[in-house]
Amino acid sequence: MKKYSELIKKGIFTIVVLMLFYIGQGIPVPGYSINFRLPGENFSLEKMLSLTTGGLFSSPTLLALGMGPYMTVSILLSVCLFANRDLSSQISQEDRGRIEIVSIFIMAVLQSIPLAFNLKDSVISKISFLSSLEIFLLTMLCFVVGALLISWLASLNVIYGLGGPFILILPGIMKGITGSLSANYNSILSHLDRLLIFVLISILFVGVTIAIYFAEYHFDVQRIGIDKQTKDSYLAFRLLIAGSMPLMFATTMMYFPAYIMQLVHYRNHFILSLFDITQLSGILTYGIILYLLGVLFSFVNIMPDQISKDLKESGDYIIGVIPGPETKRYINKRVWIISGIGSLFLPLIVTIPLLGGLLTGHQSISNMSNYFAMIFVLVVIYDNLQQDVKFLRYKNNFELFGKNRRIFR
């Protein structure tokens, strides 16, 4: 039991954080009924965004924004630091923390504006003594405070919990999967033959997703101090290098034009059609954005410049490749190839059901886009969680000194 005490403590902490998150999403903003829901479609970008960020955009609750501000700032900051490597090396952890807090606050204000604007006319009679502006500002304040609270909980979970910060979107993911199943109950789940086909497709999809997600490309590396090349001397890149990052950011980008037009009270039907996933142009735009972001985030996650620099400084090198600029070009080329192939997976699983639903006119097929995307994110969360668990289980198997030193193989 003592061996797994740290794992148990971290697991309990994460469970408590998830419970607080779940409770917070049930606390209504002052002035609104706890049962109030904004009307919406069965499948929309707004609903998809709320699921991928753990938000609850249809309800005026304290934690309605979910992880949206935190995730957006984390992704944008990673891209900015990747684009300016000299600046990233000069920023301390304390400065980066301050930048993140200020950026999360600004992002929370921006994301709370359209939600608070849509809700301002739906307050209960007991708060009608406030003006529309006061109600709007009060609602915004609650959303911003909730977003900062979630960011704090996410940061704490990184230190004291399991699964990193993004495990907080797990309740939203599970809600999205069950929601997709409920939406398809009459058309699929209530028919035994269709249900069996659906179960087989689901099992096949989970198996293929796990196989592709955990697939790796290896570079054989010669380590200094090792006389011969061994099977364990390599650098490994996942085929899906970007993970689930493109999904959340692409959904935000697709929702952004409608958000801006709502703020300025202007509508351009041509632009809106390009970002409307119920139309062919919008589906194609969504797929292209997902693909391009997949390639971009692959380079953000891998950072070929840093890898080639680290190899050169340590004296290690890729077998058959000259250290220095040649190594950098070699890694860049491989990342382009790997990301170019791997980044196709997410657009395909999201857009194919949307295209199928558009061509057949069946909403149940379009809903499968949401279902498959959520399963993919669930696989990513599981991977992060099992890595933390594996590290905590086996870290005590390594001891630098002592007669009882054990080596895990």
C-alpha positions in Angstrom: 0.0 0.0 0.0 2.9 2.4 0.8 4.3 1.8 -2.6 1.2 3.2 -4.2 0.4 5.9 -1.6 1.4 8.8 -3.9 -0.7 7.3 -6.7 -3.7 7.0 -4.4 -3.3 10.5 -3.1 -3.1 12.0 -6.6 -6.0 9.9 -7.8 -8.2 11.1 -4.9 -7.2 14.7 -5.5 -8.2 14.4 -9.2 -11.5 12.9 -8.2 -12.2 15.8 -5.8 -11.3 18.3 -8.5 -13.7 16.6 -11.0 -16.4 16.7 -8.3 -15.9 20.4 -7.7 -16.0 21.0 -11.4 -19.2 19.1 -11.8 -20.8 20.9 -8.8 -19.7 24.3 -10.1 -21.4 23.6 -13.4 -24.7 23.2 -11.5 -24.4 26.5 -9.6 -26.6 29.0 -11.4 -25.4 32.6 -12.0 -27.4 34.9 -9.7 -30.6 36.0 -11.4 -31.2 32.9 -13.5 -33.3 29.7 -12.9 -31.3 26.6 -12.3 -33.4 24.8 -15.0 -33.0 27.4 -17.7 -31.5 26.3 -21.0 -30.9 28.3 -24.1 -32.5 26.7 -27.2 -30.1 25.0 -29.6 -29.8 22.5 -32.4 -28.9 18.8 -31.8 -25.5 19.3 -33.5 -23.9 22.7 -33.7 -20.4 24.2 -33.5 -21.4 25.9 -30.2 -22.4 22.5 -28.7 -19.2 20.9 -30.1 -17.1 23.7 -28.6 -18.8 23.3 -25.2 -18.1 19.6 -25.2 -14.4 19.9 -26.2 -13.7 22.5 -23.6 -15.9 21.1 -20.8 -18.2 24.1 -21.0 -21.9 24.4 -20.6 -22.8 27.2 -23.0 -26.5 26.5 -22.9 -26.8 27.2 -19.2 -26.0 30.3 -17.1 -23.8 28.5 -14.5 -20.7 29.6 -12.6 -18.4 27.3 -14.7 -20.2 27.7 -18.0 -17.1 28.6 -19.9 -15.4 25.4 -18.9 -11.7 25.0 -19.9 -12.2 27.2 -23.0 -10.1 30.2 -21.8 -7.4 28.1 -20.3 -7.0 25.8 -23.3 -7.1 28.6 -25.8 -4.4 30.5 -24.0 -2.2 27.4 -23.5 -2.4 26.6 -27.2 -1.8 30.2 -28.4 1.1 30.7 -25.9 2.7 27.5 -27.2 2.4 28.6 -30.8 3.8 32.1 -30.0 6.8 30.7 -28.1 7.4 28.2 -30.9 7.4 31.0 -33.5 9.9 33.1 -31.4 12.4 30.7 -29.9 14.7 33.4 -28.7 11.9 35.1 -26.7 10.8 31.7 -25.2 14.4 31.1 -23.8 14.3 34.5 -22.1 11.0 34.1 -20.3 11.2 32.6 -16.8 8.5 30.3 -15.4 7.2 33.1 -13.2 6.9 35.5 -16.1 5.1 32.8 -18.2 2.7 32.2 -15.3 1.9 35.9 -15.1 1.3 36.1 -18.9 -1.0 33.0 -18.7 -3.1 34.5 -15.9 -3.6 37.9 -17.6 -4.3 36.1 -20.9 -6.8 33.8 -19.4 -8.6 36.7 -17.8 -8.8 38.6 -21.1 -9.9 35.4 -23.0 -12.5 34.7 -20.3 -13.9 38.3 -20.8 -14.0 37.9 -24.6 -15.7 34.4 -24.4 -18.2 35.5 -21.8 -19.5 38.5 -23.8 -21.7 36.6 -26.3 -23.0 34.2 -23.7 -23.9 37.0 -21.3 -25.5 39.0 -24.1 -27.7 36.0 -25.1 -28.8 35.6 -21.5 -29.5 39.1 -20.4 -33.2 39.0 -21.3 -33.8 35.7 -19.5 -33.4 36.7 -15.8 -36.0 35.9 -13.2 -38.3 38.5 -11.9 -36.6 38.9 -8.5 -33.6 40.6 -10.1 -35.6 42.8 -12.5 -34.7 45.9 -10.5 -31.3 45.8 -12.2 -30.8 47.4 -15.6 -29.9 45.3 -18.6 -26.3 46.6 -18.5 -26.0 45.7 -14.8 -27.3 42.2 -15.4 -25.0 41.9 -18.4 -21.9 42.9 -16.3 -22.9 40.8 -13.3 -23.3 37.7 -15.6 -19.9 38.4 -17.2 -18.3 38.8 -13.9 -19.5 35.4 -12.7 -18.4 33.7 -15.9 -14.9 35.3 -15.7 -14.5 34.3 -12.0 -15.6 30.8 -12.8 -13.0 30.6 -15.7 -10.2 31.7 -13.4 -11.4 29.2 -10.8 -11.2 26.4 -13.3 -7.7 27.5 -14.5 -6.6 27.4 -10.8 -8.0 23.9 -10.4 -6.4 22.7 -13.6 -3.0 24.1 -12.5 -3.4 22.4 -9.1 -4.2 19.1 -10.8 -1.0 19.3 -12.8 1.0 19.3 -9.5 -1.1 17.2 -7.2 -3.4 15.1 -9.5 -3.4 12.8 -12.4 -4.0 13.3 -16.1 -2.7 16.9 -16.4 -5.0 19.9 -16.7 -7.2 18.7 -19.6 -8.7 15.8 -17.6 -11.2 18.4 -16.4 -13.0 18.2 -19.8 -13.7 14.5 -19.0 -17.2 15.1 -17.7 -18.0 17.1 -20.8 -16.7 14.3 -23.0 -18.8 11.7 -21.3 -21.8 14.0 -21.5 -21.1 14.4 -25.2 -20.9 10.7 -25.9 -24.1 9.9 -23.9 -25.8 12.9 -25.6 -25.0 11.5 -29.1 -26.3 8.1 -28.1 -29.5 9.7 -26.7 -30.0 11.8 -29.9 -29.8 8.6 -32.0 -32.0 6.4 -29.8 -35.1 6.5 -32.0 -33.2 6.1 -35.3 -30.5 3.5 -34.2 -30.5 2.3 -30.7 -34.2 1.2 -30.7 -33.7 -1.1 -33.7 -31.7 -4.3 -32.9 -30.2 -4.7 -36.3 -29.0 -1.1 -36.4 -27.8 -1.3 -32.8 -25.6 -4.3 -33.6 -24.1 -2.5 -36.6 -23.5 0.6 -34.4 -21.8 -1.5 -31.7 -19.5 -3.2 -34.3 -18.6 0.2 -35.9 -17.9 1.6 -32.4 -15.6 -1.3 -31.5 -13.8 -1.1 -34.8 -13.4 2.6 -34.5 -12.0 2.4 -30.9 -9.6 -0.3 -32.0 -8.4 1.6 -35.1 -8.1 4.9 -33.1 -6.0 3.3 -30.4 -3.8 1.5 -33.0 -3.2 4.8 -34.9 -2.8 7.0 -31.9 -0.2 4.8 -30.3 1.7 4.1 -33.6 5.2 5.6 -33.6 8.0 6.4 -36.0 11.5 5.7 -34.7 14.8 7.3 -35.4 17.8 5.1 -34.5 20.1 7.1 -32.3 23.7 6.5 -31.2 24.1 7.4 -27.5 27.5 8.5 -26.2 28.9 5.9 -23.8 27.1 3.0 -25.5 29.5 1.0 -27.7 26.9 -0.4 -30.0 23.5 0.5 -31.4 20.7 -1.1 -29.4 17.0 -1.5 -30.1 16.3 0.9 -27.1 18.4 3.8 -28.6 15.9 5.7 -30.6 13.8 8.8 -30.8 10.0 8.1 -31.2 7.4 10.4 -32.8 3.7 9.5 -32.6 1.8 9.3 -35.9 -0.8 11.6 -34.5 1.7 14.1 -33.1 -0.8 16.9 -32.5 -3.2 14.8 -30.5 -6.6 16.4 -29.9 -5.3 20.0 -29.9 -6.5 20.8 -33.5 -10.1 19.7 -32.6 -10.7 22.3 -29.9 -8.9 25.1 -31.7 -10.6 24.4 -35.1 -14.0 24.5 -33.4 -13.2 27.8 -31.8 -12.0 29.2 -35.2 -15.2 28.0 -36.9 -17.4 29.6 -34.2 -15.4 32.9 -34.3 -16.9 34.6 -37.4 -20.5 34.2 -36.1 -19.3 35.4 -32.7 -17.8 38.6 -34.2 -20.9 39.3 -36.3 -23.1 38.9 -33.3 -21.1 41.5 -31.4 -21.2 44.1 -34.2 -24.8 43.2 -35.3 -23.8 42.4 -38.8 -24.4 39.4 -41.0 -22.6 38.3 -44.1 -24.3 35.1 -45.4 -21.4 34.1 -47.7 -18.9 34.2 -44.8 -21.3 32.4 -42.5 -21.9 29.7 -45.1 -18.1 29.0 -45.2 -18.2 28.3 -41.4 -21.6 26.5 -41.3 -21.1 22.8 -40.8 -24.6 22.0 -42.0 -23.5 23.1 -45.5 -20.9 21.5 -47.8 -18.7 24.6 -47.9 -18.6 24.7 -44.1 -17.8 21.0 -43.8 -14.9 21.4 -46.2 -13.6 24.5 -44.4 -13.8 22.6 -41.1 -11.8 19.7 -42.5 -9.1 22.0 -44.0 -8.7 23.9 -40.8 -8.4 20.7 -38.8 -5.7 19.4 -41.2 -3.6 22.6 -41.2 -3.8 22.9 -37.4 -2.7 19.2 -37.1 0.4 20.0 -39.1 1.1 23.2 -37.2 0.7 21.7 -33.8 2.9 18.7 -34.8 5.8 21.1 -35.2 4.8 22.8 -31.9 4.9 19.5 -30.0 8.0 18.1 -31.6 10.2 21.3 -32.0 12.8 19.9 -34.5 15.2 22.8 -33.7 15.3 22.0 -30.0 15.7 18.2 -30.6 18.7 18.7 -33.0 20.2 21.2 -30.6 19.8 18.8 -27.6 21.4 16.0 -29.6 24.3 18.1 -30.6 25.0 19.3 -27.1 24.8 15.8 -25.6 27.0 14.4 -28.3 24.3 11.9 -29.5 23.4 11.7 -33.1 20.9 10.0 -35.5 22.4 7.0 -37.2 23.6 7.9 -40.7 22.9 11.7 -40.3 25.6 14.4 -39.7 25.0 16.3 -36.4 24.0 20.0 -36.7 22.0 21.6 -39.5 21.8 18.2 -41.4 20.0 16.7 -38.4 17.6 19.6 -38.2 16.7 19.2 -41.9 16.4 15.4 -41.5 14.0 15.8 -38.5 12.0 18.6 -40.2 11.5 16.5 -43.3 10.3 13.5 -41.3 7.9 15.6 -39.2 6.4 17.0 -42.4 5.8 13.5 -43.7 4.5 12.1 -40.5 2.3 15.1 -39.7 1.1 15.2 -43.3 -0.2 11.7 -43.1 -1.3 11.6 -39.4 -3.1 14.9 -39.6 -5.6 13.4 -42.0 -7.2 11.1 -39.4 -9.0 13.8 -37.3 -10.5 15.6 -40.3 -11.7 12.3 -41.8 -13.5 11.1 -38.6 -15.2 14.4 -38.1 -16.2 15.4 -41.7 -17.2 12.0 -43.1 -20.3 11.7 -40.8 -21.1 15.3 -41.5 -21.0 14.7 -45.3 -23.0 11.5 -44.9 -25.7 13.3 -42.9 -25.8 16.2 -45.5 -26.1 13.8 -48.4 -28.7 11.5 -46.8 -30.6 14.2 -44.9 -30.3 12.1 -41.7 -29.4 14.0 -38.6 -28.4 10.8 -36.8 -25.5 10.3 -39.2 -24.3 13.9 -38.6 -24.4 13.3 -34.8 -21.8 10.5 -35.3 -19.3 13.2 -36.0 -19.7 14.4 -32.4 -19.6 10.8 -31.2 -16.4 9.8 -33.0 -14.6 13.1 -32.0 -15.4 12.6 -28.4 -14.1 9.0 -28.4 -10.9 10.2 -29.9 -10.5 12.9 -27.2 -11.3 10.2 -24.6 -8.4 8.1 -26.0 -6.1 11.1 -25.6 -7.2 11.6 -22.0 -6.7 7.9 -21.3 -3.2 8.1 -22.7 -2.2 11.1 -20.5 -3.8 9.4 -17.5 -2.1 6.0 -18.0 1.3 7.7 -18.5 1.0 9.4 -15.1 -0.1 6.2 -13.4 2.7 4.2 -15.0 5.3 6.8 -13.9 4.0 6.8 -10.3 3.8 3.0 -10.1 7.4 2.4 -11.3 9.4 5.5 -10.3 10.4 3.9 -7.0 11.9 0.9 -8.8 14.9 3.1 -9.7 17.4 3.8 -7.0 20.8 5.4 -7.7 22.3 4.1 -4.5 21.8 1.2 -2.0 22.1 -2.5 -1.9 18.5 -3.1 -2.7 18.6 -1.2 -6.0 16.1 -2.6 -8.5 16.0 -2.2 -12.2 12.7 -2.2 -14.1 12.7 -3.7 -17.5 
